[in-house]
Amino acid sequence: MKVFKYDLHYYGVPEVIQLPFSATIVSIGVQDGLFKVWALVDEKEKRTEGRVFLLAMTGADIPWFILDIFGTSIVRETGIVIHAMELEPKTEAHDAREDERFYPQEETPQLAN
């Protein structure tokens, strides 16, 4: 088992990250000004699962059931308070980038590989 780091890219919209099956989230926090997920994973595990995370500002609507809350951080440059949480997936294969409640089709963000 090892702890690995994964990037979170968006505020205010659910984001799906593919993690090794049965990964345990250690924490969500800020490193070098960017939000990261640290997860304990079995590096031999080949299966992955989409896990849904949300970085929400204070007062924001939370679109789905919250599985866990991992903490709060303040963005230094703006003073905005962000709360990091994991949400229950809408469906097994759901990707928030395809959900028009959060992104009209013409504004769907593209993730770099």
C-alpha positions as CSV (number, residue, x, y, z in Angstrom):
1,M,0.0,0.0,0.0
2,K,1.2,3.5,-0.8
3,V,-0.2,7.0,-0.6
4,F,-0.7,8.7,-4.0
5,K,-1.8,12.2,-5.0
6,Y,-4.5,13.2,-7.5
7,D,-5.4,16.6,-8.8
8,L,-8.8,18.3,-8.4
9,H,-9.4,20.9,-11.2
10,Y,-12.8,22.6,-10.6
11,Y,-14.6,24.5,-7.9
12,G,-18.4,24.3,-7.5
13,V,-19.0,21.3,-9.8
14,P,-18.7,17.5,-9.1
15,E,-15.5,16.0,-10.5
16,V,-15.0,12.3,-11.2
17,I,-11.5,11.0,-10.5
18,Q,-10.6,7.4,-11.5
19,L,-8.9,5.8,-8.4
20,P,-7.8,2.2,-7.8
21,F,-10.6,0.1,-6.5
22,S,-11.0,0.3,-2.8
23,A,-8.7,3.3,-2.4
24,T,-9.0,5.0,1.0
25,I,-9.0,8.8,1.0
26,V,-6.4,10.1,3.4
27,S,-7.1,13.8,3.0
28,I,-8.0,16.6,0.5
29,G,-6.0,19.8,0.8
30,V,-4.0,22.4,-1.0
31,Q,-0.4,22.0,-2.3
32,D,1.2,24.8,-4.2
33,G,-2.1,26.6,-4.6
34,L,-3.9,23.6,-6.1
35,F,-6.3,21.2,-4.5
36,K,-5.2,17.6,-4.2
37,V,-6.6,14.2,-3.1
38,W,-4.3,11.9,-1.2
39,A,-5.4,8.3,-1.2
40,L,-4.0,5.1,0.2
41,V,-4.0,2.6,-2.7
42,D,-2.9,-0.9,-3.4
43,E,-0.5,-0.4,-6.3
44,K,-1.1,-3.9,-7.5
45,E,-4.9,-3.2,-7.9
46,K,-5.6,-2.9,-11.7
47,R,-9.4,-2.2,-11.4
48,T,-10.4,1.4,-11.0
49,E,-13.6,3.2,-10.0
50,G,-14.9,6.7,-10.5
51,R,-15.1,8.6,-7.3
52,V,-17.0,12.0,-7.2
53,F,-15.5,14.9,-5.4
54,L,-16.7,18.5,-4.9
55,L,-14.9,21.7,-3.8
56,A,-17.8,23.9,-2.7
57,M,-17.7,27.5,-1.5
58,T,-19.5,28.4,1.7
59,G,-23.2,28.9,0.9
60,A,-23.1,26.8,-2.3
61,D,-25.8,24.2,-3.2
62,I,-24.6,20.6,-2.7
63,P,-26.2,18.6,-5.6
64,W,-26.0,15.1,-4.2
65,F,-25.7,13.1,-1.0
66,I,-22.4,13.7,0.8
67,L,-20.4,10.6,1.7
68,D,-17.6,12.3,3.6
69,I,-16.3,15.8,4.3
70,F,-12.5,16.1,4.3
71,G,-12.0,19.7,5.5
72,T,-11.9,23.4,4.7
73,S,-9.2,25.5,3.1
74,I,-8.9,29.2,2.5
75,V,-7.6,30.3,-0.9
76,R,-4.9,32.9,0.1
77,E,-5.2,35.1,-3.0
78,T,-9.0,35.6,-2.7
79,G,-9.9,34.7,0.9
80,I,-12.6,32.3,-0.5
81,V,-13.4,29.4,1.8
82,I,-13.6,26.0,0.1
83,H,-15.0,22.8,1.6
84,A,-13.8,19.5,0.2
85,M,-16.1,16.5,0.1
86,E,-16.8,13.2,-1.6
87,L,-20.3,12.7,-3.1
88,E,-22.3,9.6,-3.7
89,P,-22.0,8.8,-7.4
90,K,-25.2,9.4,-9.4
91,T,-24.6,6.2,-11.4
92,E,-21.6,3.9,-11.8
93,A,-20.4,5.6,-14.9
94,H,-21.5,9.2,-14.2
95,D,-19.1,11.9,-15.3
96,A,-20.1,15.4,-14.1
97,R,-18.6,16.9,-17.2
98,E,-21.6,15.4,-19.1
99,D,-24.2,16.7,-16.7
100,E,-26.0,19.7,-18.2
101,R,-27.0,20.9,-14.7
102,F,-23.3,21.9,-14.3
103,Y,-22.1,22.4,-17.8
104,P,-24.2,23.3,-20.8
105,Q,-23.0,21.2,-23.7
106,E,-21.1,24.0,-25.4
107,E,-19.1,24.7,-22.2
108,T,-18.0,21.2,-21.3
109,P,-14.4,21.4,-20.0
110,Q,-11.8,19.3,-21.5
111,L,-9.4,17.5,-19.1
112,A,-5.7,17.1,-20.0
113,N,-4.5,13.6,-20.0
